[in-house]
Amino acid sequence: MRAFLLSTSLFALAACATEHNSIEAIQVSESACFGSCPIYELTVTPDDQYELNGRRFTRINGFSEGELTPGSYALMQDLLENANFFSLPENYTFANPDVCPGPQLSDMPSITISYTTQRRMHTVTWYQGCSAPVMRDLRDGLRDAFGYEEIVRPG
C-alpha cells in the first residue's frame, strides 16, 4: 500500500511539473543604448496578461503587471508565425556575419524575443545596429501589439 501511495504521489508531482513547464508566453526585452533607450523585460501570456520589469528609462521603473487589449497575445503570435520565427537564426549580432555583415551602426540597443509554446521554444537576439528588415518589422509589430507607447516608453 505504501508503495502504491508513493508511486501515486510521484506521478501527481510529475504531472504538476510537466504542466508548469509548458506555459506559453512571449517575452520581449530591450537593452541599453548610447542614450536613453528603454531597458525592460516584458512577458505576455495567452490570456493577454503582462508582467513588465522596467529597468531604466521606462514609464514605470520596477515591476508592474496588467492586462493588455483583448487579442494582443494572438496578434503577437500571428506576427511571430508570419515571420517564421522558429526558423530565424538565434543571433542577429556582430557574432554572426552571415546575417549581420556590416557596416553596423554603433551604440544601438539589442532586442531579445522568446516564444514558448507547449511544444517548443525559440529565442532570437537582434543588435539593432545590424540591418535586418525581418527583425525590424517584427520589433515594430510586437511593440504595436503590446502597447509599447502606453506601457513601456516614458510619457
DSSP file with accessible surface (Angstrom, degrees, kcal/mol):
  #  RESIDUE AA STRUCTURE BP1 BP2  ACC     N-H-->O    O-->H-N    N-H-->O    O-->H-N    TCO  KAPPA ALPHA  PHI   PSI    X-CA   Y-CA   Z-CA
    1    1 A M     >        0   0  168      0, 0.0     4,-2.4     0, 0.0     5,-0.2   0.000 360.0 360.0 360.0 -42.5    0.0    0.0    0.0
    2    2 A R  H  >  +     0   0  217      1,-0.2     4,-2.5     2,-0.2     5,-0.2   0.903 360.0  50.8 -62.3 -39.1    2.8    2.4    0.9
    3    3 A A  H  > S+     0   0   75      2,-0.2     4,-2.7     1,-0.2     5,-0.2   0.902 109.4  51.4 -64.7 -39.6    4.5    1.7   -2.5
    4    4 A F  H  > S+     0   0  128      2,-0.2     4,-2.5     1,-0.2    -2,-0.2   0.936 111.6  46.1 -62.4 -46.7    1.2    2.5   -4.2
    5    5 A L  H  X S+     0   0   94     -4,-2.4     4,-2.5     2,-0.2    -2,-0.2   0.909 113.4  49.9 -63.1 -41.1    0.8    5.8   -2.4
    6    6 A L  H  X S+     0   0  108     -4,-2.5     4,-2.5     2,-0.2    -2,-0.2   0.943 112.7  45.5 -64.1 -46.4    4.4    6.7   -3.0
    7    7 A S  H  X S+     0   0   65     -4,-2.7     4,-2.3     1,-0.2    -2,-0.2   0.895 113.1  50.9 -66.4 -36.5    4.1    6.0   -6.8
    8    8 A T  H  X S+     0   0   65     -4,-2.5     4,-2.3    -5,-0.2    -1,-0.2   0.926 111.1  48.8 -64.8 -41.7    0.8    7.8   -7.0
    9    9 A S  H  X S+     0   0   68     -4,-2.5     4,-2.4     2,-0.2    -2,-0.2   0.914 111.4  48.9 -64.5 -43.6    2.3   10.9   -5.2
   10   10 A L  H  X S+     0   0  103     -4,-2.5     4,-2.5     2,-0.2    -1,-0.2   0.904 110.6  51.2 -64.5 -39.5    5.3   10.9   -7.6
   11   11 A F  H  X S+     0   0  155     -4,-2.3     4,-2.3     2,-0.2    -2,-0.2   0.928 110.3  49.3 -62.1 -43.4    3.0   10.6  -10.6
   12   12 A A  H  X S+     0   0   51     -4,-2.3     4,-2.2     2,-0.2    -2,-0.2   0.917 111.3  49.1 -63.3 -42.5    1.0   13.6   -9.4
   13   13 A L  H  X S+     0   0  117     -4,-2.4     4,-2.6     1,-0.2    -1,-0.2   0.920 110.6  50.6 -63.6 -41.6    4.1   15.7   -8.8
   14   14 A A  H  X S+     0   0   51     -4,-2.5     4,-2.6     1,-0.2    -2,-0.2   0.907 108.9  51.8 -63.6 -39.9    5.4   14.8  -12.2
   15   15 A A  H  X S+     0   0   47     -4,-2.3     4,-2.4     2,-0.2    -1,-0.2   0.918 110.8  47.8 -62.9 -42.3    2.1   15.9  -13.8
   16   16 A C  H  X S+     0   0   81     -4,-2.2     4,-2.5     2,-0.2    -2,-0.2   0.926 112.2  49.5 -63.8 -43.9    2.2   19.2  -12.0
   17   17 A A  H  X S+     0   0   50     -4,-2.6     4,-2.1     2,-0.2    -2,-0.2   0.922 111.6  48.7 -63.3 -41.6    5.8   19.8  -13.0
   18   18 A T  H  X S+     0   0   97     -4,-2.6     4,-0.7     2,-0.2    -2,-0.2   0.938 112.1  48.3 -64.2 -43.9    5.0   19.0  -16.6
   19   19 A E  H >< S+     0   0  146     -4,-2.4     3,-1.0     1,-0.2    -2,-0.2   0.933 111.9  49.7 -62.9 -42.5    2.0   21.3  -16.7
   20   20 A H  H >< S+     0   0  129     -4,-2.5     3,-0.9     1,-0.2    -1,-0.2   0.880 108.5  52.9 -65.6 -36.1    4.0   24.1  -15.1
   21   21 A N  H 3< S+     0   0  124     -4,-2.1    -1,-0.2     1,-0.2    -2,-0.2   0.569  99.2  64.5 -77.4  -9.8    6.8   23.8  -17.6
   22   22 A S  T <<  +     0   0   37     -3,-1.0     2,-0.2    -4,-0.7    -1,-0.2   0.103  67.8 141.3-103.0  26.0    4.5   24.0  -20.6
   23   23 A I    <   -     0   0   90     -3,-0.9     2,-0.3    95,-0.1    -3,-0.0  -0.483  47.0-135.3 -69.7 129.3    3.4   27.6  -20.0
   24   24 A E        +     0   0   48     -2,-0.2     2,-0.3    91,-0.0    93,-0.2  -0.657  39.0 147.5 -84.3 141.8    3.0   29.5  -23.2
   25   25 A A  E     -A  116   0A  11     91,-1.8    91,-2.8    -2,-0.3     2,-0.5  -0.978  40.7-137.5-165.8 157.3    4.4   33.0  -23.3
   26   26 A I  E     -AB 115  44A   0     18,-2.4    18,-2.8    -2,-0.3     2,-0.4  -0.997  24.5-166.1-120.2 127.4    6.1   35.7  -25.5
   27   27 A Q  E     -AB 114  43A  81     87,-3.0    87,-2.6    -2,-0.5     2,-0.4  -0.953   7.7-178.0-118.3 137.2    8.9   37.6  -23.9
   28   28 A V  E     +AB 113  42A   3     14,-2.4    14,-2.9    -2,-0.4     2,-0.4  -1.000   5.9 172.1-131.8 130.9   10.5   40.8  -25.2
   29   29 A S  E     -AB 112  41A  32     83,-2.2    83,-2.7    -2,-0.4     2,-0.4  -0.995  12.6-160.8-138.5 146.7   13.4   42.6  -23.7
   30   30 A E  E     -AB 111  40A   9     10,-1.8    10,-1.3    -2,-0.4    81,-0.2  -0.977  11.1-147.4-127.5 145.5   15.5   45.5  -24.8
   31   31 A S        -     0   0   47     79,-2.5    10,-0.0    -2,-0.4     6,-0.0  -0.367  32.0 -69.2-104.3-177.7   18.9   46.5  -23.7
   32   32 A A        -     0   0   58     77,-0.1     2,-0.3    -2,-0.1    78,-0.2  -0.173  41.7-172.8 -70.7 158.6   20.8   49.8  -23.2
   33   33 A a        -     0   0   30      2,-0.3     2,-1.7     4,-0.2    75,-0.2  -0.777  47.9 -77.3-133.2-177.5   22.0   52.1  -26.0
   34   34 A F  S    S+     0   0  171     73,-2.0     2,-0.3    -2,-0.3    72,-0.0  -0.668 113.8  19.0 -84.7  85.3   24.1   55.2  -26.0
   35   35 A G  S    S-     0   0   52     -2,-1.7    -2,-0.3     2,-0.1    72,-0.0  -0.996 118.9 -41.8 151.8-146.6   21.4   57.4  -24.8
   36   36 A S        +     0   0   83     -2,-0.3    -2,-0.1    -4,-0.1     3,-0.1  -0.276  67.0 155.9-117.6  47.9   18.1   56.9  -23.0
   37   37 A a        -     0   0   35      1,-0.1    -4,-0.2    -4,-0.1    -2,-0.1  -0.515  53.8 -99.2 -70.5 137.9   16.6   53.8  -24.7
   38   38 A P        -     0   0    6      0, 0.0     2,-0.5     0, 0.0    19,-0.2  -0.362  33.6-156.4 -59.2 133.9   14.1   52.0  -22.5
   39   39 A I  E     + C   0  56A  28     17,-2.7    16,-2.4   113,-0.1    17,-1.7  -0.976  35.8 132.7-114.0 118.0   15.6   49.0  -20.8
   40   40 A Y  E     -BC  30  54A   0    -10,-1.3   -10,-1.8    -2,-0.5     2,-0.4  -0.975  47.9-135.8-158.3 164.9   12.9   46.4  -19.9
   41   41 A E  E     -BC  29  53A  64     12,-1.5    12,-2.9    -2,-0.3     2,-0.4  -0.998  25.3-173.6-129.6 131.5   11.7   42.8  -19.8
   42   42 A L  E     -BC  28  52A   2    -14,-2.9   -14,-2.4    -2,-0.4     2,-0.4  -0.982   9.2-168.5-128.0 135.9    8.1   42.0  -20.8
   43   43 A T  E     -BC  27  51A  33      8,-2.5     8,-2.1    -2,-0.4     2,-0.4  -0.995   6.1-170.7-123.5 129.3    6.3   38.7  -20.6
   44   44 A V  E     -BC  26  50A   0    -18,-2.8   -18,-2.4    -2,-0.4     6,-0.2  -0.971   6.1-158.6-120.4 134.6    2.9   38.3  -22.3
   45   45 A T    >   -     0   0   37      4,-2.2     3,-2.2    -2,-0.4     4,-0.3  -0.698  35.6-100.0-110.3 163.1    0.6   35.3  -21.7
   46   46 A P  T 3  S+     0   0   64      0, 0.0    28,-0.2     0, 0.0    25,-0.2   0.700 119.6  63.7 -57.9 -19.2   -2.2   33.9  -23.9
   47   47 A D  T 3  S-     0   0  101      2,-0.1     3,-0.1    26,-0.1    21,-0.1   0.236 119.6-108.7 -88.3  15.8   -4.8   35.5  -21.6
   48   48 A D  S <  S+     0   0   21     -3,-2.2    20,-3.5     1,-0.2     2,-0.3   0.705  74.4 139.3  64.9  25.0   -3.4   38.9  -22.6
   49   49 A Q  E     - D   0  67A  70     -4,-0.3    -4,-2.2    18,-0.2     2,-0.3  -0.703  33.3-162.4 -92.5 149.5   -1.8   39.5  -19.1
   50   50 A Y  E     -CD  44  66A  32     16,-2.8    16,-1.9    -2,-0.3     2,-0.4  -0.959  17.7-159.8-133.6 152.7    1.6   41.1  -18.9
   51   51 A E  E     -CD  43  65A  99     -8,-2.1    -8,-2.5    -2,-0.3     2,-0.4  -0.999  18.6-169.3-124.5 130.8    4.4   41.4  -16.5
   52   52 A L  E     -CD  42  64A   1     12,-3.4    12,-2.6    -2,-0.4     2,-0.6  -0.982  16.8-166.5-126.5 131.1    6.9   44.2  -17.0
   53   53 A N  E     -CD  41  63A  47    -12,-2.9   -12,-1.5    -2,-0.4     2,-0.8  -0.912  14.2-163.6-113.4  98.0   10.2   44.8  -15.3
   54   54 A G  E     +CD  40  62A   2      8,-2.7     8,-3.6    -2,-0.6   -14,-0.2  -0.755  12.8 175.3 -82.7 112.6   11.1   48.4  -16.3
   55   55 A R  E     -     0   0A 145    -16,-2.4     2,-0.3    -2,-0.8   -15,-0.2   0.880  60.3 -13.5 -87.7 -41.4   14.8   48.7  -15.5
   56   56 A R  E    S+C   39   0A 147    -17,-1.7   -17,-2.7     4,-0.1    -1,-0.3  -0.969 121.4  15.2-164.3 144.6   15.6   52.2  -16.8
   57   57 A F  S    S+     0   0   66     -2,-0.3     2,-0.3     1,-0.2    -2,-0.1   0.853  90.4 128.1  57.6  37.9   14.1   54.9  -19.0
   58   58 A T  S    S-     0   0   10     95,-0.2     3,-0.2   -20,-0.1    95,-0.2  -0.788  76.1-106.9-118.1 165.7   10.7   53.3  -18.8
   59   59 A R  S    S+     0   0  110     93,-2.9     2,-0.5    -2,-0.3    93,-0.1   0.912 114.2  20.5 -56.9 -45.8    7.2   54.7  -17.9
   60   60 A I  S    S-     0   0   90     91,-0.4     2,-0.4    92,-0.2    -6,-0.3  -0.978  79.9-147.2-126.5 115.3    7.4   52.8  -14.6
   61   61 A N  S    S+     0   0  104     -2,-0.5     2,-0.2    -3,-0.2    -6,-0.2  -0.714  70.1  24.3 -80.6 130.4   10.8   51.7  -13.3
   62   62 A G  E    S-D   54   0A  28     -8,-3.6    -8,-2.7    -2,-0.4     2,-0.3  -0.660 109.0 -23.6 110.3-168.4   10.4   48.4  -11.4
   63   63 A F  E     +D   53   0A 123    -10,-0.2     2,-0.3    -2,-0.2   -10,-0.2  -0.592  60.3 158.9 -86.2 136.4    7.8   45.7  -11.6
   64   64 A S  E     -D   52   0A  21    -12,-2.6   -12,-3.4    -2,-0.3     2,-0.3  -0.969  13.2-171.1-146.7 161.0    4.3   46.2  -13.0
   65   65 A E  E     +D   51   0A 124     -2,-0.3     2,-0.3   -14,-0.2   -14,-0.2  -0.967  17.6 131.1-148.8 162.0    1.6   44.0  -14.4
   66   66 A G  E     -D   50   0A  21    -16,-1.9   -16,-2.8    -2,-0.3     2,-0.4  -0.980  49.5 -66.1 178.1-165.0   -1.7   44.3  -16.0
   67   67 A E  E     -D   49   0A 130     -2,-0.3   -18,-0.2   -18,-0.2     2,-0.1  -0.936  36.5-148.0-117.8 132.8   -4.0   43.4  -18.9
   68   68 A L        -     0   0   14    -20,-3.5     3,-0.1    -2,-0.4    78,-0.1  -0.384  45.0 -68.5 -86.6 171.7   -3.4   44.2  -22.5
   69   69 A T    >   -     0   0  108     76,-0.2     3,-2.1     1,-0.1     4,-0.2  -0.360  68.9 -90.5 -56.1 135.6   -6.1   44.9  -25.1
   70   70 A P  T 3  S+     0   0  105      0, 0.0    -1,-0.1     0, 0.0   -22,-0.1  -0.234 115.5  26.4 -53.0 134.3   -8.0   41.6  -25.8
   71   71 A G  T 3> S+     0   0   36    -25,-0.2     4,-2.3    -3,-0.1     5,-0.2   0.394  83.1 120.0  92.6  -2.2   -6.4   39.8  -28.6
   72   72 A S  H <> S+     0   0    9     -3,-2.1     4,-2.5     2,-0.2     5,-0.2   0.925  76.3  46.9 -61.4 -46.0   -2.9   41.3  -28.1
   73   73 A Y  H  > S+     0   0    6     -4,-0.2     4,-3.0     1,-0.2    -1,-0.2   0.936 111.7  51.0 -62.4 -44.7   -1.3   37.9  -27.5
   74   74 A A  H  > S+     0   0   46      1,-0.2     4,-2.5     2,-0.2    -1,-0.2   0.895 110.5  49.6 -60.4 -39.6   -2.9   36.4  -30.5
   75   75 A L  H  X S+     0   0   86     -4,-2.3     4,-2.3     2,-0.2    -1,-0.2   0.928 111.8  48.1 -64.9 -43.1   -1.7   39.3  -32.7
   76   76 A M  H  X S+     0   0    0     -4,-2.5     4,-2.3     1,-0.2    -2,-0.2   0.919 111.3  51.2 -61.8 -42.6    1.8   38.9  -31.3
   77   77 A Q  H  X S+     0   0   53     -4,-3.0     4,-2.7     1,-0.2    -2,-0.2   0.917 109.0  50.5 -61.1 -44.3    1.6   35.2  -32.0
   78   78 A D  H  X S+     0   0   89     -4,-2.5     4,-3.0     1,-0.2    -1,-0.2   0.898 108.8  52.2 -61.1 -41.7    0.5   35.9  -35.6
   79   79 A L  H  X S+     0   0   46     -4,-2.3     4,-1.4     2,-0.2    -1,-0.2   0.923 111.7  46.2 -61.0 -43.3    3.4   38.2  -36.1
   80   80 A L  H  <>S+     0   0    0     -4,-2.3     5,-2.5     2,-0.2    -2,-0.2   0.921 114.1  47.4 -65.5 -44.5    5.8   35.6  -34.9
   81   81 A E  H ><5S+     0   0   80     -4,-2.7     3,-1.8     1,-0.2    -2,-0.2   0.921 110.7  51.6 -63.7 -43.4    4.3   32.9  -37.1
   82   82 A N  H 3<5S+     0   0  133     -4,-3.0    -1,-0.2     1,-0.3    -2,-0.2   0.780 108.8  51.6 -65.3 -26.8    4.2   35.1  -40.2
   83   83 A A  T 3<5S-     0   0   19     -4,-1.4    -1,-0.3    -5,-0.2    -2,-0.2   0.378 111.9-122.6 -86.8   4.1    7.9   35.9  -39.7
   84   84 A N  T X>5 -     0   0  109     -3,-1.8     3,-2.1    -4,-0.1     4,-0.5   0.936  42.3-179.5  51.4  49.1    8.6   32.1  -39.5
   85   85 A F  G >4< +     0   0    2     -5,-2.5     3,-1.5     1,-0.3    -4,-0.1   0.839  69.9  58.4 -52.6 -42.0   10.1   32.9  -36.1
   86   86 A F  G 34 S+     0   0   38      1,-0.3    -1,-0.3    -6,-0.1    -2,-0.1   0.692 107.6  48.8 -67.8 -13.8   11.1   29.3  -35.3
   87   87 A S  G <4 S+     0   0   92     -3,-2.1    -1,-0.3    -4,-0.1    -2,-0.2   0.489  87.8 106.7-101.0  -3.7   13.3   29.2  -38.4
   88   88 A L  S << S-     0   0   20     -3,-1.5    35,-0.1    -4,-0.5    -4,-0.0  -0.450  81.7 -99.8 -72.9 148.0   15.1   32.5  -37.7
   89   89 A P        -     0   0   45      0, 0.0     3,-0.1     0, 0.0    -1,-0.1  -0.320  25.0-130.0 -60.8 149.7   18.7   32.4  -36.6
   90   90 A E  S    S+     0   0  135      1,-0.2    35,-2.4    34,-0.2     2,-0.5   0.679  91.3  53.6 -72.9 -17.8   19.2   32.9  -32.9
   91   91 A N  E     +e  125   0A  53     33,-0.2     2,-0.6     2,-0.1     8,-0.2  -0.911  45.4 167.9-134.4 104.5   21.8   35.5  -33.3
   92   92 A Y  E     +e  126   0A  19     33,-3.5    35,-2.8    -2,-0.5     2,-0.2  -0.651  55.0 104.3-105.7  68.0   21.5   38.7  -35.4
   93   93 A T  S >  S-     0   0   26     -2,-0.6     3,-2.5    33,-0.2     6,-0.2  -0.817  92.5 -82.4-136.7 178.8   24.6   40.3  -34.0
   94   94 A F  T 3  S+     0   0  107      1,-0.3     6,-0.1    -2,-0.2    -3,-0.0   0.784 122.1  68.6 -53.9 -29.7   28.2   41.1  -34.9
   95   95 A A  T 3  S+     0   0   79      1,-0.2    -1,-0.3     2,-0.1    -3,-0.0   0.609  97.8  53.5 -70.2 -10.2   29.0   37.5  -33.9
   96   96 A N    X>  +     0   0   34     -3,-2.5     3,-1.6     1,-0.1     4,-1.5  -0.733  61.9 175.8-126.2  82.4   27.0   36.2  -36.9
   97   97 A P  T 34 S+     0   0   80      0, 0.0    -1,-0.1     0, 0.0    -2,-0.1   0.693  73.5  73.2 -64.1 -15.9   28.4   37.9  -40.0
   98   98 A D  T 34 S+     0   0  149      1,-0.2    -6,-0.1     2,-0.2    -2,-0.0   0.851 115.8  20.5 -64.8 -32.4   26.1   35.8  -42.2
   99   99 A V  T <4 S+     0   0   36     -3,-1.6    -1,-0.2    -6,-0.2     3,-0.1   0.496 135.6  38.9-112.6  -9.0   23.1   37.9  -41.0
  100  100 A b     <  +     0   0    3     -4,-1.5    -1,-0.2    -7,-0.2    -2,-0.2  -0.537  65.1 155.1-137.7  68.5   25.0   41.0  -39.8
  101  101 A P        -     0   0  103      0, 0.0     3,-0.1     0, 0.0    -1,-0.1   0.724  47.7-151.0 -75.4 -19.7   27.8   41.5  -42.4
  102  102 A G  S    S+     0   0   33      1,-0.3     2,-0.1    29,-0.1     3,-0.0  -0.341  87.0 167.5 102.1 170.4   28.2   45.3  -41.8
  103  103 A P        -     0   0  133      0, 0.0    -1,-0.3     0, 0.0     2,-0.3   0.568  61.7-169.8 -73.1 144.0   28.6   48.0  -41.8
  104  104 A Q        -     0   0   64     -3,-0.1     2,-0.3    -2,-0.1    26,-0.2  -0.712  23.1-118.3 -99.3 151.6   26.8   48.2  -38.5
  105  105 A L        -     0   0  113     24,-1.9     3,-0.4    -2,-0.3     2,-0.2  -0.677  34.4-133.6 -81.0 143.7   25.6   51.2  -36.6
  106  106 A S  S    S+     0   0   85     -2,-0.3   -72,-0.1     1,-0.2    -1,-0.0  -0.529  75.5  29.7 -97.3 165.0   27.2   51.6  -33.2
  107  107 A D  S    S+     0   0   94      1,-0.2   -73,-2.0    -2,-0.2    -1,-0.2   0.749  82.3 138.9  64.9  28.5   25.6   52.3  -29.8
  108  108 A M        -     0   0   64     -3,-0.4    -1,-0.2   -75,-0.2    21,-0.2  -0.678  52.4-111.4 -98.4 157.4   22.3   50.8  -30.6
  109  109 A P        -     0   0    9      0, 0.0    19,-2.4     0, 0.0     2,-0.3  -0.336  24.3-129.7 -78.9 167.4   20.2   48.6  -28.3
  110  110 A S  E     - F   0 127A  29     17,-0.2   -79,-2.5   -78,-0.2     2,-0.4  -0.857  13.2-152.6-110.8 153.3   19.6   44.9  -28.6
  111  111 A I  E     -AF  30 126A   2     15,-2.3    15,-2.9    -2,-0.3     2,-0.5  -0.986   4.0-162.1-125.1 136.7   16.2   43.2  -28.5
  112  112 A T  E     -AF  29 125A  37    -83,-2.7   -83,-2.2    -2,-0.4     2,-0.5  -0.990   6.4-170.5-119.1 128.8   15.7   39.6  -27.4
  113  113 A I  E     -AF  28 124A   0     11,-2.7    11,-2.7    -2,-0.5     2,-0.4  -0.981   2.1-174.3-121.2 127.1   12.4   37.9  -28.3
  114  114 A S  E     -AF  27 123A  12    -87,-2.6   -87,-3.0    -2,-0.5     2,-0.5  -0.982   4.1-168.7-121.5 136.2   11.5   34.5  -26.9
  115  115 A Y  E     -AF  26 122A   2      7,-2.5     7,-1.8    -2,-0.4     2,-0.5  -0.986   5.8-173.7-127.0 118.1    8.5   32.5  -27.9
  116  116 A T  E     +AF  25 121A  27    -91,-2.8   -91,-1.8    -2,-0.5     5,-0.2  -0.964   7.2 171.2-117.3 122.9    7.4   29.5  -25.9
  117  117 A T        -     0   0   22      3,-3.3   -94,-0.0    -2,-0.5    -2,-0.0  -0.622  52.4 -93.5-113.2-178.5    4.7   27.1  -26.9
  118  118 A Q  S    S+     0   0  135     -2,-0.2     3,-0.1     1,-0.2   -95,-0.1   0.750 125.3  36.2 -68.6 -20.5    3.7   23.8  -25.4
  119  119 A R  S    S+     0   0  223      1,-0.2     2,-0.3   -97,-0.0    -1,-0.2   0.671 124.2   1.9-106.0 -22.9    5.9   22.0  -27.9
  120  120 A R        -     0   0  129    -98,-0.1    -3,-3.3     2,-0.0     2,-0.3  -0.991  49.0-145.7-159.9 168.3    8.9   24.3  -28.4
  121  121 A M  E     - F   0 116A 111     -2,-0.3     2,-0.3    -5,-0.2    -5,-0.2  -0.991  14.5-179.6-140.9 143.4   10.8   27.4  -27.5
  122  122 A H  E     - F   0 115A  24     -7,-1.8    -7,-2.5    -2,-0.3     2,-0.4  -0.994   7.2-163.9-145.3 141.8   13.0   29.7  -29.6
  123  123 A T  E     - F   0 114A  41     -2,-0.3     2,-0.4    -9,-0.2    -9,-0.2  -0.988   3.7-171.8-128.1 136.0   14.9   32.9  -28.8
  124  124 A V  E     - F   0 113A   0    -11,-2.7   -11,-2.7    -2,-0.4     2,-0.5  -0.995   5.2-162.5-128.3 131.7   16.3   35.4  -31.2
  125  125 A T  E     -eF  91 112A  41    -35,-2.4   -33,-3.5    -2,-0.4     2,-0.5  -0.959   8.2-171.4-113.5 130.5   18.6   38.3  -30.2
  126  126 A W  E     -eF  92 111A   7    -15,-2.9   -15,-2.3    -2,-0.5     2,-0.7  -0.977  19.0-147.3-125.4 119.6   19.0   41.2  -32.7
  127  127 A Y  E >   - F   0 110A  25    -35,-2.8     3,-2.5    -2,-0.5   -17,-0.2  -0.775  21.8-141.1 -78.7 117.8   21.5   44.0  -32.3
  128  128 A Q  T 3  S+     0   0   18    -19,-2.4    -1,-0.1    -2,-0.7     4,-0.1   0.536  94.6  71.7 -70.4  -1.4   19.5   46.8  -33.8
  129  129 A G  T 3  S+     0   0    5    -20,-0.2   -24,-1.9   -21,-0.2     2,-0.4   0.563  83.2  86.3 -83.8  -9.3   22.6   48.3  -35.5
  130  130 A b  S <  S-     0   0    3     -3,-2.5     2,-0.7   -38,-0.2   -26,-0.1  -0.766  89.9-116.9 -89.7 136.4   22.5   45.3  -37.9
  131  131 A S        +     0   0  104     -2,-0.4   -29,-0.1   -28,-0.2    -2,-0.1  -0.615  53.9 147.7 -74.7 112.6   20.4   45.7  -40.9
  132  132 A A    >>  -     0   0    9     -2,-0.7     4,-2.5    -4,-0.1     3,-0.6  -0.672  24.7-173.8-148.0  86.1   17.7   43.0  -40.6
  133  133 A P  H 3> S+     0   0   65      0, 0.0     4,-2.8     0, 0.0     5,-0.3   0.856  85.6  56.3 -54.0 -38.5   14.3   44.1  -42.1
  134  134 A V  H 3> S+     0   0   51      1,-0.2     4,-2.0     2,-0.2     5,-0.1   0.914 111.7  43.5 -61.9 -38.1   12.5   41.0  -40.8
  135  135 A M  H <> S+     0   0    0     -3,-0.6     4,-3.1     2,-0.2     5,-0.2   0.887 112.1  52.7 -75.0 -37.2   13.6   41.8  -37.2
  136  136 A R  H  X S+     0   0  107     -4,-2.5     4,-2.6     2,-0.2     5,-0.2   0.951 112.4  45.2 -61.3 -46.9   12.8   45.5  -37.6
  137  137 A D  H  X S+     0   0   91     -4,-2.8     4,-2.6    -5,-0.2    -2,-0.2   0.896 113.7  49.9 -64.8 -38.7    9.3   44.7  -38.8
  138  138 A L  H  X S+     0   0    6     -4,-2.0     4,-2.9    -5,-0.3     5,-0.3   0.937 111.0  49.1 -65.5 -45.4    8.9   42.1  -36.1
  139  139 A R  H  X S+     0   0   37     -4,-3.1     4,-2.7     1,-0.2    -2,-0.2   0.949 114.0  45.7 -57.2 -49.8   10.0   44.5  -33.4
  140  140 A D  H  X S+     0   0   59     -4,-2.6     4,-2.2    -5,-0.2    -1,-0.2   0.911 114.3  47.9 -63.6 -42.4    7.7   47.3  -34.6
  141  141 A G  H  X S+     0   0   16     -4,-2.6     4,-2.4    -5,-0.2    -1,-0.2   0.920 113.0  47.5 -65.1 -43.9    4.7   44.9  -34.9
  142  142 A L  H  X S+     0   0    1     -4,-2.9     4,-2.5     2,-0.2     5,-0.3   0.922 110.5  52.6 -63.9 -42.9    5.2   43.4  -31.5
  143  143 A R  H  X>S+     0   0   47     -4,-2.7     5,-2.6    -5,-0.3     4,-1.1   0.922 111.4  46.5 -58.3 -44.8    5.6   46.9  -29.9
  144  144 A D  H  <5S+     0   0  135     -4,-2.2     3,-0.2    -5,-0.2    -1,-0.2   0.913 111.7  52.5 -62.3 -41.9    2.3   47.9  -31.5
  145  145 A A  H  <5S+     0   0    8     -4,-2.4    -2,-0.2     1,-0.2    -1,-0.2   0.881 116.4  36.5 -65.6 -39.7    0.6   44.7  -30.4
  146  146 A F  H  <5S-     0   0    3     -4,-2.5    -1,-0.2    -5,-0.1    -2,-0.2   0.545 114.6-109.5 -95.1  -1.5    1.6   45.0  -26.7
  147  147 A G  T >X5 +     0   0   11     -4,-1.1     4,-2.6    -5,-0.3     3,-0.9   0.927  44.5 176.5  80.5  47.5    1.3   48.8  -26.5
  148  148 A Y  H 3>XS+     0   0    8     -5,-2.6     5,-2.3     1,-0.3     4,-2.2   0.883  80.0  52.5 -50.0 -45.7    4.9   49.9  -26.2
  149  149 A E  H 345S+     0   0  102     -6,-0.2    -1,-0.3     1,-0.2    -5,-0.1   0.826 115.5  41.2 -64.8 -30.2    4.0   53.6  -26.2
  150  150 A E  H <45S+     0   0  129     -3,-0.9    -2,-0.2     1,-0.1    -1,-0.2   0.823 129.1  21.6 -88.2 -35.4    1.4   53.1  -23.4
  151  151 A I  H  <5S+     0   0   26     -4,-2.6   -91,-0.4    -5,-0.1    -3,-0.2   0.683 131.6  25.4-111.1 -18.2    3.2   50.7  -21.0
  152  152 A V  T  <5S+     0   0    0     -4,-2.2   -93,-2.9    -5,-0.5    -3,-0.2   0.827  97.6  75.7-110.1 -58.5    7.0   51.0  -21.7
  153  153 A R  S   <S-     0   0  108     -5,-2.3   -95,-0.2   -95,-0.2    -1,-0.1  -0.331  88.0-105.4 -65.1 134.5    8.0   54.3  -23.2
  154  154 A P              0   0   64      0, 0.0   -95,-0.1     0, 0.0    -1,-0.1  -0.264 360.0 360.0 -58.8 144.5    8.1   57.2  -20.8
  155  155 A G              0   0   98    -96,-0.1    -5,-0.0    -3,-0.1    -6,-0.0  -0.079 360.0 360.0 -76.3 360.0    5.2   59.7  -21.2
